[in-house]
Amino acid sequence: MTDASVAVVILNWNGKLLLEKFLPGVILSEYPNLQIVVGDNASTDDSVAFVKASYPGIRVIENDKNYGFAEGYRKLLEQVEADYYVLLNSDVEVPANWILPVIELMEKDDKIAAAQPKIKWQKDKSKFEYAGAAGGYLDLHCFPFCRGRLFDTVEDDHGQYNDVKEIFWASGAALFIKSKCWKEAGGLDPDFFAHMEEIDLCWRLKNLGYKVMYCPDAEVYHVGGGTLNANNPYKTYLNFRNNLIIMQKNLPLKDACFRIFIRFFIDFVALIHFLVQGKVDFAMAVSKAHFHFFKYFSANAKKRTNRQVNYQEHTGHYSSSIVYAYFIKKIRFFSGLGI
């Protein structure tokens, strides 16, 4: 048993129905030194009133506007003191004993900065969840994917990923991080707004010499798509833009120039694919992502540090293309990648 203090922080935006459904389970979490914080991004529903009236013992922090996921959490955590932060999405169901196994794993090694539990789909708990699964990886071209989910193929959980594993990135749906490491790395980049901000944070932590881990002894259940679903062009825009930014910020300079050039070609193929499918809004989203990448190129370049490491030296990378593996070689499961 550890006596480390833990703050579970839920960022809410117009999510009263989710809070009604999932907050009671969080309150029943079995961990002795625990505080629960609900942060609100200027919701226009009565989320805040509901929490204050129904759970007066829970601390509520209100942001003055919707800052998105990244900056919203930065502003919240500036006001929270604990040894560990747990960034928990409002659409995540948790069992009672979901905290202690992760904290015990992280307490064993000072080099472990962040971790995630096993993340499964709340609507069918036999399956992994699309955005988190059993931990995040990056491929040769810095495309993110998950252990237990390759593109639209989501695996059933039958214990195949029940091993403790160092990964490249931990999902922001249930992200455990040591507060000292959060502060050392600078937290989430507010310019991301949402999507891939946790990958950027984990990459910066790895460049600082820390580890990111997957803990199979704890699991949570994520609804997913609660704010932006896959059919939203804005989500496509954020994913394409932010993926380029994490490469610019975290790769060594020559490697960044080379890989970003390759990615522009791959993104162009994706744009043409959207046009052929008649998805003009999605094609425009890719174009807009590239435009904004160049518009803010100088500002993001200033965020680079002197700690960029060849990312293929980090644990959690795949030395080939996940696109080639999935669509050409027809590999559908993580185990077939040989990582």
N, C-alpha and C positions, 0 to 999 in steps of 0.2 A: 504494500500500500504506500502511496506517495502522498505527501501533504502539499504538493504544488497547487497553487490557486489557479482556477480556470474560469474564464468568462466566455460564456456562449452568447454571441452577439448576432441577432437576427435583424437584417435590414429589410424594412417593409416599405412597399409603395402600393397603396390601394389594394391591400391584400387581406382585408378583414376576414373573408371566407376561409382563406388558408390559415390564418392565425386561429380562428375558431376551431379548425379541424386538427391542427398539428401542434399548437402551443401547449395544450394539456400534456402531451407526451413528453415534451422537453422539460416541463416542470417536474415530471416524475423521474427524471434522470438520477441514477444512483451514483453520486459522486459527492464526497463530504465538503470539499472546499470550493463551492460553485456559486457563481452569480450568473443570472440570466438578464440580458439587456435586450430590449427591443428598440431599435433605432428607426426613425421614420423619415422618409424623404419627401416631406410635405404632401402627404396623401390628401386626396379630396373626398375620400369616403370617411367613415367614422372609425377607422382602425384604431387611432390613438385613444379615442373615448372608450372604445370597447376594452382595450387592454387595461386602461386605468381603472375602469369600473369593475372588471371581472377579476383582475389580478393585481391588486394594489401593492403587492410585495415585489413586483417586477419593476425594475428601473426602466423608464422610458426617456429616450433622448430624441429631441425633435430637430431635424435640420430645417433651415429656412426655405429650402427649395429642393427640387429633385436633382440631386447631384449624380445620379446614376450609381452603378454598383461600386466602381473603383473609388471615386472621390467621396461618395457617401460613407463608405467604410473608413476611409482615412479620417474624416471628420468625427466619426463616432469613436474610433479607437484612441483618438487624442484625449478622450475624456474617460477612458476605462483603464483601470490598473489591475493587472493580474500577471501571473507567470506565463500563462498560456492564453492565447485568443483562439476561439473556435468560430470561424465565419460560417454560419449555417443559413442556408436558404430557407425562406418561409414555407416552401412547399416540400419540406423533408420530414418524413415520419421517422421517429427514433424509438428504439426499444430502451428499456431501463438501463442496461449496462453497455452503453456505447462509447463512453468517455474513457473509463479507466484503462482498458487495454491499449488504447493509442497513447495515452500519457505515460504508461509504464514503459512502452517501447521507446518513446522519445527521451525518457529520463535515463535510459541506459547508455546514451552516447551524446556527448556535448556537441558533436558534429551534426546531429540530426536537428534541422531547423524547422522542418514542416512535414506533415504527414496527412494521409487521408484513410478513412475506413473503407471497407468494401461498400460500394454504392450500387444498390439494386433498384429495380423499377417498382415504384409504389403500386402501380396498377396490376402488376404480375410479379410477385416476389420470387418467382423461380428464375427470373431473368436479370442480367446485369442492366444497369441504367446507361443510356446512350452517352451522356456527357461526362461520366466519371468512372464507372465500372471498377476495374481492379488496378487503376493507376494509369497515368498518362505517359506517352512516349512521343518522340519526334523522329521523323524519317530523314533521309538524305537531304531533302529539300525543305526541311523544317516544317513539314505538314504534321500537325498533331493528330494522334489517334490514341485509342485506349486498349489496354489489356482486357479482352473480353468484348470488344466492339471494334470492328473494322467497317467503316462506312455505315451502310444500313444493315449489316449483319450483326445482330446482337446475340450473344451466346446465352444459353441457359447456364445457371450456376450449379455444377455438380461436384464442386470441390476442387476443380482443376487449378484454381488460383488461390489456394489456401496456404501459400507460403509467404512469409515476410519478405518483402522485395524492395530494393532501392529502385526508384522510378525517376523519370525526368521532371514530371510536374504532377501536382496534386490538384484535384478538382476543387473549384471554389464553392461547390454545393455544400461541402462539409470539410472545410480546410482548417486543420490544426496547425498552429504556428507559435513558436516561442516568442513572447513579446519583445525580448531583447533582440532577436533576429529580425523581427518585423521592423523595429526602429533602426537597426544597423543597415538594412537594405533599403529603407525609405518607404516601406509599405507599397500599396498598389499605386500604379501610375494613374493619376486622375484624368489624364488626356485620353485614356482608353474608353471611358464611359462604361462600357460593358463588353464582355467576350474577350478571352485570352489574356485578361489582366493577371490572372493567377499564373499562367504560363510564364509571363514576363517576370513576375515576382520570383517564381521558383528558379528560373534561369539565372536571375541576378544572385540568388542565394547560392546556387551551384558555382557560379563564377567567383564567389567569395570563399569557396572551399567547403560549403555545407552539403549535407545530404537531404534528400526528400524521400520519404518512405511510404510504403503501402502496408497497412495493418489489417490482415484478414480476420483477426479475432474480434473485430467490431464491425457491425454493418448497419447501414441506414437505408432508407427507402425514399427515393426522389421521384416526384411527379414529373418534373422536367418541362421546359417550354412555358413556364408560368408567366414570363414577361414578354418574350418574343419567340414565336414558334418558327419552325424551319421554313414555312411558306411566306415569311416576311422578308421583303427585299432589304429592309434596313439591317436585319441580322446578317444577310449576305455581305452588305457593305462593311459592317463592323468586322466580320471575320476576315475578309480580304485585306482591309486596311490594317487591322491590328497585327495580322500575321507578318506583313512587311515590316511594321514598326519593331516587333520583337527581334527580327533578324538584324535590323539596323542598329538597335541598341546593344545587342548582346554578343554578336559575332565579332571576331577579329576583323579589322578593316578590310584587308584584301579578300578574305573569305566572304564578308558581307557583300562586297561589290559583285563578286562572282555569283553568289547564290541568289541575290536579289535579281540580277540580270536573267538568270534561268527561270526564276519565279514569274517574272513578267511574261515570258513566253508561255509558261504553263497557264497563267491567268488569262492570257489572250485566247488560248484554246478553250478555256472554260467560258469566256465571253461569247465566242462563236457558237459553242454548244447551247448556251441559253437562247441565242437568237434563232438557231435552227428549231428549237423547241417552242418558239413563239413567246418566250419569257423575256420580253423586252425590258421590263422593270428590273429583272435580275441582271441582265447585261449592263444596263445603265448603272446598277449598283456597283459592279466591278469597275466600270470606268470611273465612277465617282470616287471609289476607294483609291485608285491610282492617282487621281487628281489631288486628293487631299494628302496622300502620302508625300507628293512632291511639294505641295503648298507648305507643309509643316516639316519639311526635311531638315532645315537648319535648326529648328527648335528641338527636334528629337535627337539630332546629332549632338547637341550640347548635353544630352543626358547620358552619353557614353562615359564610361569610366576607364581607368587603366587596368581593369581586371577582366577584360574579355579573354576567354579561353576557347580554344578550338572545341566546339561543342561535341565533337565526336570523341573527345577524351572523357566526357561525362557519361556516367552510367545512365541508361534509359534512352539511348538513341538506337535507331535502326539504320544500318549502313547502306540500305538500298531504298528504292522508291516504293512507298506504300501504294501509290496509284498503280504502278506497274505490277506489283505483287497481287493486287486485288483484281484489277480489270484484265490484265494480260495473262498472268500465271494462274488466275482463278483461286488464289488462296483466300479462304473465307474466315479462318480462325487464327488467332494470335499464335497458337502453338505451331502453326505451319510456317511461321516466319523464321524460326531458328534462332530467336534472340535468347 
